[in-house]
Amino acid sequence: MSSLSPQNLLAYSLQITLLISAGGGLLWLLRLRNPAVRLACFQLILVTCLVLPFLQIWNTRPEPRYGWVSFPTGAIATVRTAISPLEASHPFPWRGAVTFVLATGIGGRLIWIMLGLWSLRRYRRRFRGSVSIPPIGIPVRAQIFISDNVDGPITFGLRRPLILLPHEFEAMDSQSQEAILCHELIHVRRKDWLLNLLEELVLAVLWFEPAIWWLISEIRLAREPVVDRGAMHRIGSRDIYVDVLLQAARVQKPVRLAPVNSFLGRGYLVRRVASLVQSSTISRRRVIYSLAVVLGGAAFATRMAVALFPISSEVHAQQISANPIQVESGGDHLLHRAGLEYPRWVIEKQISGLVIVEISIDDRGFVADAHVVSGPQELRRAVLRSVLNWQYDPQNQPPGTVEVAIRFSLPTTLQTRAPVLSESPARRFSFVNEERTEMKPMMENTDLAEKGQLTGKVVEIRTHGAAERMGLRLPIQLGDAISADSVLNLQTYLRSIDKRLLVGLGTNANGEISVHVFTGHPGPKGQP
């Protein structure tokens, strides 16, 4: 769950604005005038805006008194920020103020909706006559009444839809009556009142976002021509339908309180008439092409919005504070990762940030070279010392250059020891700990392998203690088969480097082998 902070609200607002601007711009460039296509595209953009918080690449920027802030661009830049003692001692309660303003706006909009629903309830009880539905061929059930409380046709209700018509309806000719009833019954069949109510709820929650107001107004504007075309085809005359629109516009006042489907919608009379008069025939091929372009553009805009204006997560921030050192990228396919310490003196200086390192991997998975691209100077040496002792799986990680990003976040709790990133990622073979590795069973497995009584596929290669600092290039790789000859070659190589080096073999339930290299000094339990 993301935190409700001014920064997050601003980021979300900018994400929505960017996405809506991109979608609207694409529709304008494609010259899409077909109301049905425009309606589908605008509704897709609205749904994407609503699910944006769930599509975040969670960003957790530390908020120390002095810290490093990284910007998620291709070239990582770092900026030193400081908070004055006055700000630290008397901070303005931004979170409380933002929450109050948001709650006030949402509460006001919800009260407006409740008053509208109450007025609809009053309309339902006050009518003076019913109207029979002529045989116009729209298979829906709806109650139709004449009411003196409305100035134009309105439709509302889901389970028991109701159409209220003004008293002027009785004086209209039969064709005009049929046009109005067709329009309202199509609204009932499409369940547009429910969509209208949901849109009002979205406006209530996101009342502070102008782009959402524009988007929903465009959705409603596109919806009305879709219904207009359906009604016009039912009566079979465009001229009659346009005359009905103009006639209703002279007498109908806009409905400003009740959330209803009104015959004149939101007053977009000119654009609705223009949509009926202009030809907007579009081929199926162009429809598919346009939808594909809009979908692709929306996906790209979403990715850019999330990357440019990330939202931070308190839950994720707590996870990072519990583990102040995290490898954000470049840690895939690691076989061995040397320990990495967050120096205590660096923490005391309140320094944190993202260190970007470019490493070169050889054909055996070892890091042959590394240099820091960006990051706090105080953290670079520790990172370099660690990554130069990393080893990747050569079967899954091809030789070449890889960018590694390691984030240091200031711990929120007081720790007596400096935070340390563990020496190795999660392994298939678990041991008591690094200092007390059970070597005796592994040495026995080595003896069996020398006699040809133990074979299997190598799935892990590890070095322990002083052996890992020797930069060994073992004559065995992941995926190789253990045999008497391969074990002999490995032992010969190790003795040529240092006579104290020993080989241990671990096994698992699948018969897979893990190769371990130790230094031959007495262990705490009498191991070699």
Secondary structure, DSSP 4 states (H G I P E B T S, - for coil): -B---HHHHHHHHHHHHHHHHHHHHHHHHHT---HHHHHHHHHHHHHHHHHGGGG---B-----SEEEEE--SSS--EEEEE--HHHHHS---HHHHHHHHHHHHHHHHHHHHHHHHHHHHHHHH--SEE-PPPS-------EEEE-SS-SS-EEE-SSS-EEEE-GGGGGS-HHHHHHHHHHHHHHHHHTHHHHHHHHHHHHHHTTT-HHHHHHHHHHHHHHHHHHHHHHHHHHT-HHHHHHHHHHHHHHPPP--SS--EETTTTT-HHHHHHHHHS-----HHHHHHHHHHHHHHHHHHHHHHHHHSPPBBHHHHHHHHHS-EEEEES-TTEEE---EE--HHHHHTT--EEEEEEEEE-TTSBEEEEEEEES-HHHHHHHHHHHTT-EE-TTTS-SEEEEEEEEE---SS--SS--EE-SS---SS--S-STT---HHHHHHHHHHHTT---EEEEEEEE-GGGGGG----S--TTPEE-HHHHHHHHHHHHHH-TTEEEEEEE-TT--EEEEEEE-S--TTS--
